[in-house]
Amino acid sequence: MPEESIPCSGQEMLEWEKALSARVEALTLTDKRMAEELCTQLVTAEACWPDRSAAASAACARCVTRFLLHKKCKATLAETLTRNSTLRTAVFGRLNTYQYSLIFLMKRLLRLHDPALTAELLALVQENPYRDDTAKSYESRWSLAFLIGEVLKAPEDYLQLDTESRALLEGAIPDIRC
C-alpha cells in the first residue's frame, strides 16, 4: 500500500486494513487532526467503492473506530462526532460498525443532552444496512433494540438522560422503558 493512498475498492480495503490501521494509530498519537482527516477521507472513499461488501465495510469501520476510541481521543470523542457529520453518518448509518463500538459511542453522545443529535443517531442506526432486527444478542449482527437496551444498562448517573432523549429512545423501541 502506498503511504498516502486511500483504498479505491473494498478488496483494497481488506488487503490494506492492517497498514491503514497502523497509519491511523500513528497519526492519532502524533496529529489527531490528520488522523481525523484520514478517517474522513476513508469513509468518503468507501461510499464510492464498486465492490462494497460487509467485510470491507467492517474493515473501514474498524479503522475509523480505532481513531475515535483511541485513548488520546477520549476527551474529544463527543466533540469530534458532533462536529464531523461525515464520520458520524458513516459510523452510525452506513458502515458495518461493531455493535459494542456503537453502544460505547452512543453512550458518550447521549450524555450531551442534545435531543436533535439523539434523534439523528436513532435515525442513522435505523437506516443502517447492517442492522438486523431479527438478530439475537449473541450474534455479530445487531438490532436496534439490542443497541438501545445495552446503552440503557449504563448507570443512571452516567447517562443522566433528559426527558426528551428518554422519550426518543422509548419511541424508537416501544417495548423498552428507560
CORTAQUI-V946799 format. One record per residue. N is the residue number from 0. RES is the residue in one letter. D_LAST is the distance of its C-alpha to the last C-alpha in Angstrom with 2 decimals. Layout:
n=N res=RES d_last=D_LAST
n=N res=RES d_last=D_LAST
This chain:
n=0 res=M d_last=47.16
n=1 res=P d_last=48.69
n=2 res=E d_last=47.16
n=3 res=E d_last=45.84
n=4 res=S d_last=45.03
n=5 res=I d_last=41.87
n=6 res=P d_last=41.71
n=7 res=C d_last=43.03
n=8 res=S d_last=41.66
n=9 res=G d_last=39.11
n=10 res=Q d_last=41.95
n=11 res=E d_last=42.81
n=12 res=M d_last=39.19
n=13 res=L d_last=39.29
n=14 res=E d_last=42.70
n=15 res=W d_last=41.88
n=16 res=E d_last=38.36
n=17 res=K d_last=39.65
n=18 res=A d_last=41.86
n=19 res=L d_last=39.24
n=20 res=S d_last=36.72
n=21 res=A d_last=39.45
n=22 res=R d_last=40.21
n=23 res=V d_last=36.60
n=24 res=E d_last=36.51
n=25 res=A d_last=39.85
n=26 res=L d_last=39.00
n=27 res=T d_last=35.69
n=28 res=L d_last=37.72
n=29 res=T d_last=40.41
n=30 res=D d_last=39.15
n=31 res=K d_last=35.44
n=32 res=R d_last=36.37
n=33 res=M d_last=38.60
n=34 res=A d_last=36.02
n=35 res=E d_last=33.53
n=36 res=E d_last=36.38
n=37 res=L d_last=37.25
n=38 res=C d_last=33.70
n=39 res=T d_last=33.64
n=40 res=Q d_last=37.03
n=41 res=L d_last=35.92
n=42 res=V d_last=32.98
n=43 res=T d_last=35.28
n=44 res=A d_last=37.92
n=45 res=E d_last=35.58
n=46 res=A d_last=34.96
n=47 res=C d_last=38.74
n=48 res=W d_last=39.51
n=49 res=P d_last=41.54
n=50 res=D d_last=40.38
n=51 res=R d_last=36.61
n=52 res=S d_last=35.13
n=53 res=A d_last=31.91
n=54 res=A d_last=33.74
n=55 res=A d_last=35.00
n=56 res=S d_last=31.66
n=57 res=A d_last=30.08
n=58 res=A d_last=33.02
n=59 res=C d_last=32.52
n=60 res=A d_last=28.80
n=61 res=R d_last=29.82
n=62 res=C d_last=32.31
n=63 res=V d_last=29.89
n=64 res=T d_last=27.12
n=65 res=R d_last=29.97
n=66 res=F d_last=30.47
n=67 res=L d_last=26.91
n=68 res=L d_last=25.89
n=69 res=H d_last=29.28
n=70 res=K d_last=29.48
n=71 res=K d_last=31.65
n=72 res=C d_last=28.95
n=73 res=K d_last=26.05
n=74 res=A d_last=26.60
n=75 res=T d_last=27.04
n=76 res=L d_last=24.50
n=77 res=A d_last=22.12
n=78 res=E d_last=25.24
n=79 res=T d_last=26.89
n=80 res=L d_last=24.18
n=81 res=T d_last=23.71
n=82 res=R d_last=27.49
n=83 res=N d_last=28.47
n=84 res=S d_last=27.21
n=85 res=T d_last=29.45
n=86 res=L d_last=27.74
n=87 res=R d_last=24.20
n=88 res=T d_last=25.11
n=89 res=A d_last=26.91
n=90 res=V d_last=24.44
n=91 res=F d_last=21.38
n=92 res=G d_last=23.26
n=93 res=R d_last=26.61
n=94 res=L d_last=27.21
n=95 res=N d_last=26.59
n=96 res=T d_last=24.46
n=97 res=Y d_last=23.54
n=98 res=Q d_last=19.96
n=99 res=Y d_last=19.38
n=100 res=S d_last=20.94
n=101 res=L d_last=18.53
n=102 res=I d_last=15.54
n=103 res=F d_last=17.33
n=104 res=L d_last=18.28
n=105 res=M d_last=14.90
n=106 res=K d_last=13.56
n=107 res=R d_last=16.69
n=108 res=L d_last=16.52
n=109 res=L d_last=12.99
n=110 res=R d_last=14.37
n=111 res=L d_last=16.99
n=112 res=H d_last=14.91
n=113 res=D d_last=16.80
n=114 res=P d_last=15.19
n=115 res=A d_last=18.32
n=116 res=L d_last=18.03
n=117 res=T d_last=14.39
n=118 res=A d_last=15.71
n=119 res=E d_last=18.73
n=120 res=L d_last=17.06
n=121 res=L d_last=15.14
n=122 res=A d_last=18.52
n=123 res=L d_last=20.40
n=124 res=V d_last=18.59
n=125 res=Q d_last=18.78
n=126 res=E d_last=22.49
n=127 res=N d_last=23.16
n=128 res=P d_last=26.05
n=129 res=Y d_last=25.04
n=130 res=R d_last=21.69
n=131 res=D d_last=22.16
n=132 res=D d_last=19.56
n=133 res=T d_last=21.77
n=134 res=A d_last=21.68
n=135 res=K d_last=20.87
n=136 res=S d_last=18.87
n=137 res=Y d_last=22.24
n=138 res=E d_last=24.00
n=139 res=S d_last=24.87
n=140 res=R d_last=23.49
n=141 res=W d_last=19.80
n=142 res=S d_last=17.45
n=143 res=L d_last=14.69
n=144 res=A d_last=12.35
n=145 res=F d_last=13.59
n=146 res=L d_last=13.21
n=147 res=I d_last=9.58
n=148 res=G d_last=8.94
n=149 res=E d_last=11.31
n=150 res=V d_last=10.10
n=151 res=L d_last=6.75
n=152 res=K d_last=9.35
n=153 res=A d_last=10.81
n=154 res=P d_last=11.33
n=155 res=E d_last=9.52
n=156 res=D d_last=13.02
n=157 res=Y d_last=13.50
n=158 res=L d_last=10.86
n=159 res=Q d_last=10.88
n=160 res=L d_last=8.84
n=161 res=D d_last=10.79
n=162 res=T d_last=10.12
n=163 res=E d_last=11.65
n=164 res=S d_last=9.94
n=165 res=R d_last=6.42
n=166 res=A d_last=8.50
n=167 res=L d_last=10.24
n=168 res=L d_last=7.71
n=169 res=E d_last=6.77
n=170 res=G d_last=10.57
n=171 res=A d_last=11.56
n=172 res=I d_last=10.39
n=173 res=P d_last=10.38
n=174 res=D d_last=9.99
n=175 res=I d_last=6.51
n=176 res=R d_last=3.79
n=177 res=C d_last=0.00
